[in-house]
Amino acid sequence: MDNVVSGSPPSAATKPFVVNEELSFEDAWVRVAELLQCAVATSQMLGEPQGAPQRAVMHLVEMAKMVADRAVECMQLR
């Protein structure tokens, strides 16, 4: 992920990552979809039973992933 890099130490507490300013709108949505997919996969790999708060968060992540995937599909149809 060349477009997202760790921030330098002074800004790490307030802004842990920096996005490349040359990243296009379309590429940004692709990255969002990829990051959300990684979040879902990481959660599934943990394999521990999740409590209600964790399930609620993962539900929101999965919903966001679906919306991001749809946005990417719409861009590809153009």
BELFEN-V463673 format. One record per backbone hydrogen bond with DSSP energy under -0.5 kcal/mol. NH is the residue of the N-H (numbers start at 1). CO is the residue of the C=O. E is the energy in kcal/mol with one decimal. If there is no record, write none. Layout:
nh,co,e
NH,CO,E
NH,CO,E
This chain:
nh,co,e
4,1,-1.0
5,18,-2.1
7,16,-3.1
11,8,-1.0
12,8,-1.0
12,9,-0.7
13,9,-0.5
15,11,-3.7
18,5,-2.4
20,3,-2.9
23,20,-1.8
28,24,-2.4
29,25,-1.9
30,26,-1.9
31,27,-2.3
32,28,-2.4
33,29,-2.4
34,30,-2.3
35,31,-2.9
36,32,-2.5
37,33,-2.2
38,34,-2.2
39,35,-2.0
40,36,-2.2
41,37,-2.6
42,38,-2.7
43,39,-2.1
44,40,-2.3
45,41,-2.0
46,42,-1.3
47,43,-0.7
55,51,-2.4
56,52,-2.4
57,53,-2.2
58,54,-2.6
59,55,-2.3
60,56,-2.0
61,57,-2.4
62,58,-2.7
63,59,-2.3
64,60,-2.6
65,61,-2.4
66,62,-2.0
67,63,-2.1
68,64,-2.7
69,65,-2.8
70,66,-2.1
71,67,-2.3
72,68,-2.3
73,69,-2.5
74,70,-2.5
75,71,-1.9
76,72,-1.9
77,73,-1.4
78,74,-0.6
78,75,-0.7
